[in-house]
Every structure is written in structure tokens, then in C-alpha cells.
């Protein structure tokens, strides 16, 4: 039946015409005005139609009932319908629909396949096809049937207007009617680190009848919780994992200190404090600051942070009809950028803090510090809060022999430290951009100031702070970074809520959660003051648990769990939690102990320490879920008790971190081509050398000329892993050891291995 293929060919290639029978136009036409990208003024943009997954529609097999269409006319001859029909969409449709052309083509291919492979079709379609083949009908008569088929396989076409309304994010202030019902007073406390801006906001918080403090870290919330209760102002602590009541009878206190994601926008307060407001631009968590700023129902909102956020906050408050009072603060103690770099760890002094930007560098530097007979404290992001506080306490104690701190930028906020001098081991840092892509670049002025500002804290034993670099050729670049003005914060983050996703799911019941999020972001409209936060972590978890039968709200909660997707053990545990949850089987304390193999022993090497940190994260995950599903995670109190014990075990490991590194090294001796210790001893200067290639090139050439003796030296110098000063120091130590007669041939080999591992 070549005659049937003819109408379909003409259908694919025809120019859209007015439809008969009152049929609606295909979305390519009706949405052609939406195909231009948003210009920031509220205009819509063409959706990414590659995200629209078609619903399978099987051709009709042998019908149980008789073919009514064939009885009324005659059977359709499909013998010649295998020819290639309508392989491309009409160019005019492609031009007019742009993003919709792909959808149009998919729908047409599906419609053609449906007709050709079905043993029978509906009577009305059968009659139309027969009339067209006989010359009694027009190809336009097929279009309503094609449109009906397209909406069956792409149900979103029938509700595109509703989907666009749901994903319209142009007026976030309207999401918080309680806050809009009152006239709030906004006070912006602007200033650098160690300027007293947060102190003044907290004083107002303590004097209020009721208040809420919103901070970026559990450590900060816990600090305000303790200070408030110590000042006889009852204050509850609310984090993602727990709620601690100030009153013994578990009565809610008038004051709350919480992590910013946990603040309530429905409870009225006299005073609210939002700390570190510049994080409103954070690609992952910025939405929480936006929600607090727009949604907190408080008479006074005290915002603390960098002056770079003043303009954005003022513009956001202009959209709510609220004025911003700005109070500027200056640093309370002087901060000096030194004219010389440290260059060697032999030049360390009490009160020094070496700042690294990776855990691997932390291990390497701390090993070299203690090799010089100096005791050091260690702080990095993945350590439990209790361990961080203990290490900070150890470093701050004037009677403790530990006078050196090796830390990541985790010290930038949340810890009070008595630091005299900040030493940047590197000025490059891996970051995640708004697209979720990993980048390695120079630290920003904001980051540099936040970290450098920790030196010479007001009220500490050091009346002024100093900052420098480890490497001489980094110092000029650091001075340039610190002298630049902080880039203004230009946009505030937003994130789709569970309610919005549920409304999407109502219209698209067959779509996965990951696909729903993708379509939401594709259709979302924001103005120039906002951006949609990165959703890669959310999608990663959504895809990971997609095969587990969960209702949408529970699935959404699991996908918002705060975990590091680079930790396989934690991700595997979340998967097991979700599977057990789907079977309606409570996750008991005994089950968790079996899974984590509790009780655990102190670590013997770095790998075991990293695993203990992952187990601590698993306990955190259990507590986070228990706060949301109390009946399914019933043993929060027991888990909290063993988490404290685990914290103590991790502290033992961190206090003996040098021994753990040695043990990790010894495990790799004797292996011909040992893999680098991915968790411990990765090349510390590799990223710095790669990002500062222009600054290093001349130095490398000089080093190669003066130290070209050995192949290992050549390679390390060429890769930027050794400097001339480091090589001289190694040679001097090597000669001293030989003169003392301490090493034999085997010891030399071991020593070479040690040096290589420490450097790497």
C-alpha cells in the first residue's frame, strides 16, 4: 500500500496550514515565540526538548474485535509502507519551531511507525487514510490524528503552559506571604573578617524577646547556642541532624541557633541574624540564604557579611518594598602582608598556620613539619566537628607544645584560632562552578581575605596578624589578589522545592525524578537577580535510587541528603537505607552496627582514618534522616552516642597522623610501581604548578641548568615539584646522614622511597 505512504510523506514535508475540524496547532507553531533565549527581563526561552522522554506507545496487535474501519471501507494495503518515509522534518517547521523541531520529528517517526505496524487503527483514522489514498481526502485531514498521537507520547505538550507557570521563578518574594505581611527592618553589618560585625548583630539577638540565628556551619550554630545559654538567654540548637532543647521539659525556647537550611519561615521572631550573606552566590547552597533573606518573618533582619553583597541585598529588598540600613565596620587589629615568603619549613614560628587546599597537601606538610621535631594540629573539612574543636583547642592552649597549625580553608569560618601568621602553601584551589564542573584556578580575593583575616584575631594573644606564602614566586601574586576589590555579588541562588516538583509530577507521572528536575530547570524563568543552583548532586542521588520504589516526597528527601558523592561507602549506605525504607523495615541500631562493623578500632594508616571519617558521615546521614523519618530511623539517641565515641577514635588518629602516614608509606615499600596514595600523598604542588605555569617557567629553567645531574631531579624540577632551595636542603640532609654513618644500602633505598613519598 504505497498509497498510504504517500500521505505520510506529504504530512512530514508540508507547510503547516490551518487545521480542519477545529484542531489545535502543533506546539512548534504555538511556542515559536518562546524560542528566543531569555534576556533577563522575564522573557521565556526555548526548552531543551532532548529532556522530553517519549512514552512508549505500542502498535495495535491482532485486535480481539473486528476492524470497523475495514468493514466500512476496505482493508489498508501496507505492502509498500516499508519505504523510507519522512526522514526529515519540514524546513519551515524547523525554522519556526527551532527547539521543537526535534520533538516534531520524533512524534512523526512514532506516528508513522504506529500506522505501519498496527494490525488495525481507529475507524476514523482508517477512513481518513483510505479517503486520502483514493484521492477523496486531503493530507491536512491527518494532522489532528498526528497531534493526538504526539500528545500521547509527549504528555507535556498538553500542559506546557501549566509547566511554565510552575517553573516560573521570577518572583521569589511572593513565595513567603508571612514575611510580606509585615514591614521588616533590614540592617546590613558589612566588614571584613575580625571586624566585630557579627558580634554587634548577636548582641541585638540576645537582647530581643525572640530571635533566630542562621549560620552556614554547625560549628557556628553551636557556638551561638552555647554563648546564648551562657548569657542566661534560653536558646535551642537546630541542625539537619538534631534539635537540642535549652529547657529540660523540651519546651521550645524563644531563641534558636540553626544551620541556615533549617530556619523556619513560618515562625515570627523579633530579631533574625543571617550570617555570611555573601554565600547567597554559592552554586550549591545559595538558595538557603535567598530563602532566609526573603522569607524570615522577623521585625528586624540583621545581615552579616562582605560589603560586596550590599548592592544585591539592597536590590532584593527593593523588590519587597523594604529599605536596607548599612553599618560598616573596620578590622579591629592590623593585618600585614609580609615582603618575604617562608620558603622553608625550618623558618616556622609559634602561632603559624599553613593553609593548604587539599587533604593530600595537609598530610604531606604535616609529615614534614613533625619531621623537624615540631608538633602540629591538623584541621580539614571532612573531620568531624568535635575533632576540629579539639584540634583548635590544642593549638590555642598556651601550655600545649603544639604551636603550629596545618589546615585547609575550613578555618575560614566557624573556629576561633590564635594565629599569628597565615602561610599559603599554594594560591590555587579546586572549585566547582555553576555548571557543576571542576576547575582549578587562583583563589579569589574574597577567599584570600577570609583566610588571611584569621591571623591576629581580636582578643587573642597576638595583637596583629601577618600573611605570606610558602613559595617566593607566589608572594607577588598573593599581594595582587589581596589588593584587588572583592567582586560584587551579582545574583542569588534558587532551588526547586518539593511542592513544585510534586506539581510537575502530577502533569508528568511517568517521568523520573531526575528527568523532572531537568525539565524544571530547562523551563524555569529567572530574572537577572537570581540563578538556579547546581543540581548535579541531587540528580546523582535521584539516578542512584531511581530503581527503588519510593513515593515522590520520600524520594525527594533522600535526594537532598547532605553527603559527598565522592565517598563510595556513604553513597552505598544511602542506597541501602532507601531500599530498607522502601520495604517499610525500620533501620535499627543493630542493623547500622552490622553495616558499619561497629565497634571500630583506632586507625593504623591513612586509609583507615579516611574510612572512619566516612563512617562518621554515615552516622550523620542516619541522624539527618531520623530527623525527617523518626519512625523508620528510630535509634537516633544510640547512634548519637556511638558517633561521639567515633569522634574520639578519629581524634586519636589525627593526633598520630604522622605515624599513620609512615605506616601508609611502609605498606607501599617493596612494590615495583606503587600507585600514589590517592587518599594521602598526592603531589602537593601539582595544581599550583599547573595554574602558575607562567610564573614557574623561568625558575624551572634555572633549576634545570644548575641541577641537571640525576634523572629523578630532572623530572621533579621539570614538573615543578622541587625548587632549587628544596633540592639543596635534601642534598644537605643526605650528606649529613652519610657522614654520621647511620644508613646502609638498604636504608638508603628506604630513605629514597621516603623522600619521594613525602614530596609526592
Buried (B, 14 or more C-beta within 10 A) or exposed (E): BEBBBBBBBBBBBBEBEEBEEEBBBBBBBBBBEBBEEBEEEEEBBBBBBEBBBBBEEEBBEEEEEEBBBBEEBEEBEBEEBEEEBBEEBBEEBBEBBBBBBBBBBBBBBBBBEBBBEBEBBBBEBBBBBBBBBEEEBBBBBBBBBBBBBBBBBBBBBBBBEBBBEBBBBBEBBEBBEEBBEEEBBBBBBBBBBBBBBBEBBBEBBBEBEBBBBBBBBBBBBBBBBEBBBEEEBBBBBBBBBBBBBBEEEEEBBBBBBBBBBBBBBEBBBBBBBBBBBBBBBBBBBBBBBBBBBBBBBBBBBBBBBBBBBBEBBBBBBEBBEBEBEBBEBEBBBEBEBBEEBBBBBEEBEBBBBBBBBBBBBBBBBBBBBBEEEBBBBBBBEBBBBBBBBBBBBBBBEEEEEBBBBBBBBBBBBBBBBBBBBBBBBBBBBEBBEBEBEEEBEBBBBBBBBBBBBBBBBBEBEBEEBBBBBBBBBBBEBBBEBBEEEBEBBBBBBBBBEBEBBBBBBEBBEEBBBBBBBBBBBBBBBBBEBBBBBBBBBBBBBBBBBBEBEBEBEBBBBBBBBBBEEEBEBBBBBBBBBBBBBBEEEEBBBEBBBEBBEBEBEBBBBBBBBBBBBBBBBBBBBBBBBBBBBEEBBBBBEBBBEBBEEBBEBBBBBBBBBBBBBBBBBBBBEEEEEBEEBEBBBBBBBBBBBEBBEEBBEEBBEEBEEEBEEEEEBBEBBBBBBBBBEBBEBBEEEBEEBEEEEEBEEEEEEBBEBBBBBBBB
